[in-house]
Each structure stands twice: as C-alpha cells, then as structure tokens.
Amino acid sequence: MEPYKNPLELAALASAALPGLQVVSVLGEQAIGDTVSATRVGDSEGNFWNVVAYRTNFQDWQLGVIQQSYAALHQLGDAGVLPFAVPRLEGVAPCGPTGFVEVLTVTAGRPIREAELSKDGLLAASLGRALAALHNVSPTEFDSLRIERYTPDQIRAHYLEMLASVGREVGGRLRKRWLTALREDVLWNFDPTPVHGQLTSNSILIGGGAVLSLTDFEALSIGDPALDLSWLLPVVSDQFLDRMSGSYSLAQDRTDLHIFTRAQLHSELALLDWLRESQEEGDRDAVAQAVQMMTELEADLAGAMLVNPTRPVVEVNFEAADEPLNRIARASHVTELETQEHSPEPALSPDEVATTSLSTGEVLAPDYPTPNDPVSNDPAPAETDSLRTESAAFQYLRAREASADDRTEAIEYPDDGLWSGVELEDADSPSYEYPRGESDDRD
C-alpha cells in the first residue's frame, strides 16, 4: 500500500480520526516518506492540526497504546519534567489494511535544517539537555502502558540474529568489528530508559536556537538510550557533536560511559537492518545500495575496531603464606634484619657520644647538674662544643678512631654551623662519610 500523499485525502482521513472536526483549509503537503505522509489543516474554529498517516504493520491494541503514550508524555511536559512540549494526540484511526492516521495539536517550532547541525552553538546544548531529560524519566512512569521493553541482552541477541541471517553480504573486517562490539559485556552495561525510537530532524522542532518540542512518539519504548543519539552521528559536525554530548552528559542522571560508542554501533547496524528489510521485500535495487554502502563503510574504517576486546581473567590460586603482599612484607623484614646484622656498630645518641670513654669505649651516664649543684662557669669540653655542629655519627667516628693505634688522623672542620664531611686517610684506601641529607659529588 502506498502512503497517502494527497493532502486532501489526509484531510478526509482526519475527519474520520477525530469525529466532529470540520476541516476548512489545507496548508499543503509537509512531509512525505516511504512509510509516512503528513500535512497541516485548519478547522472551522480557527485551530490548526497536524495530520499524519503511517503505512506500517500494527495491531488494533497498539493504537490505544500510542494515545496513552502521548498523554503520559504531555503530562510530563506540563509538569516541567520535560523541558520541551509534546503535542496532544486528539484522534487516531486505522486506514487501509496496514496503516493508521493521527490528528495532533500543533506545537511551537519548526524542524531542524541540515545546515544547523554543523554549528557549535546553543542548539547543540539544548538538544543534549532535551534528550537527557527524556532518558532521565523513570521507566515506572510507563508501567501501566503496554509499550515495548528491551533489555541489553535482548538488543544484542536481535543484532546477532540479524547479522547471522544476512551476514554473508557483510565484509570480513566489518563483521569482526560488529561481532566484537556485540560480544563485549562492558559496552552493554546500561539501565534501559524511555527511548523515542525514531528521531529525525523532522521530529525536533526548534525556535530561537533551542529545542521547543519533540514529536513522532509512535515508537516510544523502554530500551537503549544510545538509539536516540545514533541518527545524529552521520549528519552532525564534530563541533556540534562535542557540544551536544557534553551537555547531554552533564544533564544525565545515570552514568553510562559507553553510550556514544553504542550510538555509533546502532548507526552502523542500521545499514544491516535496511539490508534485511530490503531482502524481505525483494527490492533488489535497495539491496545493492545497502551492500555498496557497507562496502564503502568497511573501506573507510580500514579495520578499526569500536572496542578492544577484554582479555579473559585468569584465576590464580595460592596459599595465604604465598600471598604476594605477604611475600613482599617478609622480604622487607629479612632485608632489615640483614642490615642490622652487618652494621659495624649501633647508633649512639648524642648524650652517649658525649660521655664515651676514649680509652675503653665504655659508655657512661651523662653527668647532668642537679638543682642543688652550683652553676659552673667553666667552659664546656671541646666535645660538647662540637655537638652543636657535628652529628652523632661524626662524634662516634672520631672517638673510635682516636682510640685506635694512630693509624688515622681525624680532621676537624671549623665550628661555623656547616660541615661537608670527614676524610680518613688510610694506608689501604680512603673512606668518606657524609652527613644525612648531603650527596656525594665526588663521582
């Protein structure tokens, strides 16, 4: 059955879909497609109506679902949940063996022009917010409706079945690209949301650089929100897409890291859907065109993948004692013990160094004055003076070397608050000691 292309015929069908409607004017043919025709008419009371006729397979109960869907969306718009208007569906009726006609109120705005999809401006941001608002609506708002509901697994299974049925027409590299994406579990980890399902530039009415209303909700479902973004990818500029995707992500309630990757996949698989539909209808020209477009797509992609396949996780079993962190801790403990065992002498505190006997090496308790002792005005020993500028390590080294058999000579540095090191002259080999925090610049 051919779509209704005559505006006068559409006006007559409008009167059948909305009893009591008296059409007095036809504003002309608005849109024509393979499955839809639309026009605008005026009635005797000065109101204007959009009349849309569809050629599609449907069941009688679906007409009621379409009416309920429009009513629910219109209420969400009036409540401010949706930042755009939704027309009211005032009448719907079957026409012909497989079609139906709708009569809807006219909403503000005009369809997007193709040139407007290449500009990075307010429209891109407004469209991102509008789509995010639709996808943010809880699916429970439509629990009472018999709209279609699709899980991620059902969507994947549908595409895999479609690829298996017509896959012989698909090139090897393109087939691998699609299969890899369809089998990647991470890509399909999303929560189903309300989905428009058939967005086009004619479905989005704009004005003043902003989205004013959305129409054509006949395919409303609960499914993958990426589907509503897929139609944009082939037609918008990179600047428009960047602005829109940023606005969409900011307004989105749910985290969906891979939504635009799935949108690209939906866009490409639309060719596969068109190919299968053309084969079923026996349209050889359409089949040849679809195959040609897939061949060109494969050449343009040059083997690029949508996603990198996730490598399988290998399970590793080990005892608690062999747990990697435990082994690292044990190795660190052993290293610390070995360091202590090989240390020539234990570190001494400044007090211990100050009271070390140079002849015996015996460590004596420091002789601090008591409150009753008279305060001595005698100058402190040289070793005590040197503690202000020399570290405990230096003091210990000097005490130990001075008690030896005069094989070495300790070199003292001026008491100027800084020192760079001690050089010990040995008959065999010199050794150098540097205080903590300094670096050896002799290399």
Phi, psi and omega in degrees: 000131180282147176295157181281109185258348182272118180302326179293323177293321177295323178296321178293320179294327179298321179295328178285325181283332181232089182303138181095349179286126178249102182281128180242348180208150175238125185275358176114172182282124184262310185214139178225135176215184180293331185237001184212145172223147184213152175206173178237136182233159175244145181255181185290344181262006178087009178271156178241146184223145171265131180245125184232128178244133182244141169251102184202160176277128181209165174250156186303321183295338181292333178297321177294322179295319179298316178298316180294323180296314178297320180296317180295317180293321179297320178294320178297324176293316179295329181279356180084004177292322177257131182277022180216160180274151176235129181294155174271134176270106186271336181202146178210141181205149176289150175215124183075182184287334186225013185238174174208162182234145180237150172236118185235153174291155179272130176252164183290152175110171177226159180297152178293138173270152184300322181296335181283349180272006179247004183254137176269091184213202183295328183298318180298315179294321180295320179295320177300317179293322181296314181292322178297321179297319177297317182286341178280345180297134180293135177301339180294341177297341183243020182298329182279354182260151179266044178281158181293144178230128184234130175272164176304319181294323179293321179295316179297316181298323178298314180292321180295321178294320179294319179293325179290327185282328182235016186295340180296340179273355185260135178296156185299315182291322179291322178297317179297319179301314182289316181297319180298317180291321181291333182267356181276108186299320183300325182296332186255024177267086181214161176264125178301143182226169171299135184230132176299308171097337181212047180292137170218176178297334178285343182274347185247115181258130187235166175190136180063029179076019181220157177283124181259325181201157173239142181230185175063056180266025182295335181258021179305134181208176171252116185193218185273116179297339179298337180298324181287345178264345189292327183291337182286324191303318182284347190244342184263160176281166178297322180294317178297315182295319180297316181292317181293316182294323177295316178295319179298313183297321180293326183271352185283132178281327183259146177275120180223091188291338189244020186295322182282335172292317177294325177300318177298319179295315177302319181298317180289320182288347174298329175296320179294320178296318178296320179299313181294319179298320179293322177295318180294327179274352180072025180272095185294322179297317179294323178298313180297322180293319179296317179296319179297319180293323178291325177296317178294322178297317180297320179293320180294322182286332176053042176084003180294145181255148174289319180223154172270126183300139178285131179286146179295145179275125180266125180281131179244123179253136176204159177288162181300324181292337181265005180302134187307317181294324177295320180295321178296318180296318180295317180298321178294321180294317179297318179299320179295318179296317180298322179297319179294321181295325183270358178289128186295322182213148176290151178290143180247148175283162178304323180296319180293319179297321184293337184245022179280131177288125182288339182270321184251343184078005181287135179270121181256154177293138180296140183263084179276142178291147176268166181301332182274349181284144176290145181285125182274137176262003180290145178296147180288160178300158181300325180298321180293318177302319185290344180294339181291331185237350184244137183286166177299324180297318179295316180299317180295317180298318181293319179296317182293318182288326180292334180273001180276197187265038177061030177281339183232163179232120180281132181256119179268147179253155182303149180279069183249013178088350181225148172205151188252347178156178180231129179254125180251118182274116182242149180294330183271300183207142178284153175230153184232140177238132180237138179293157181300133180101341178265158180243154181276109180258020178275349182292000000 
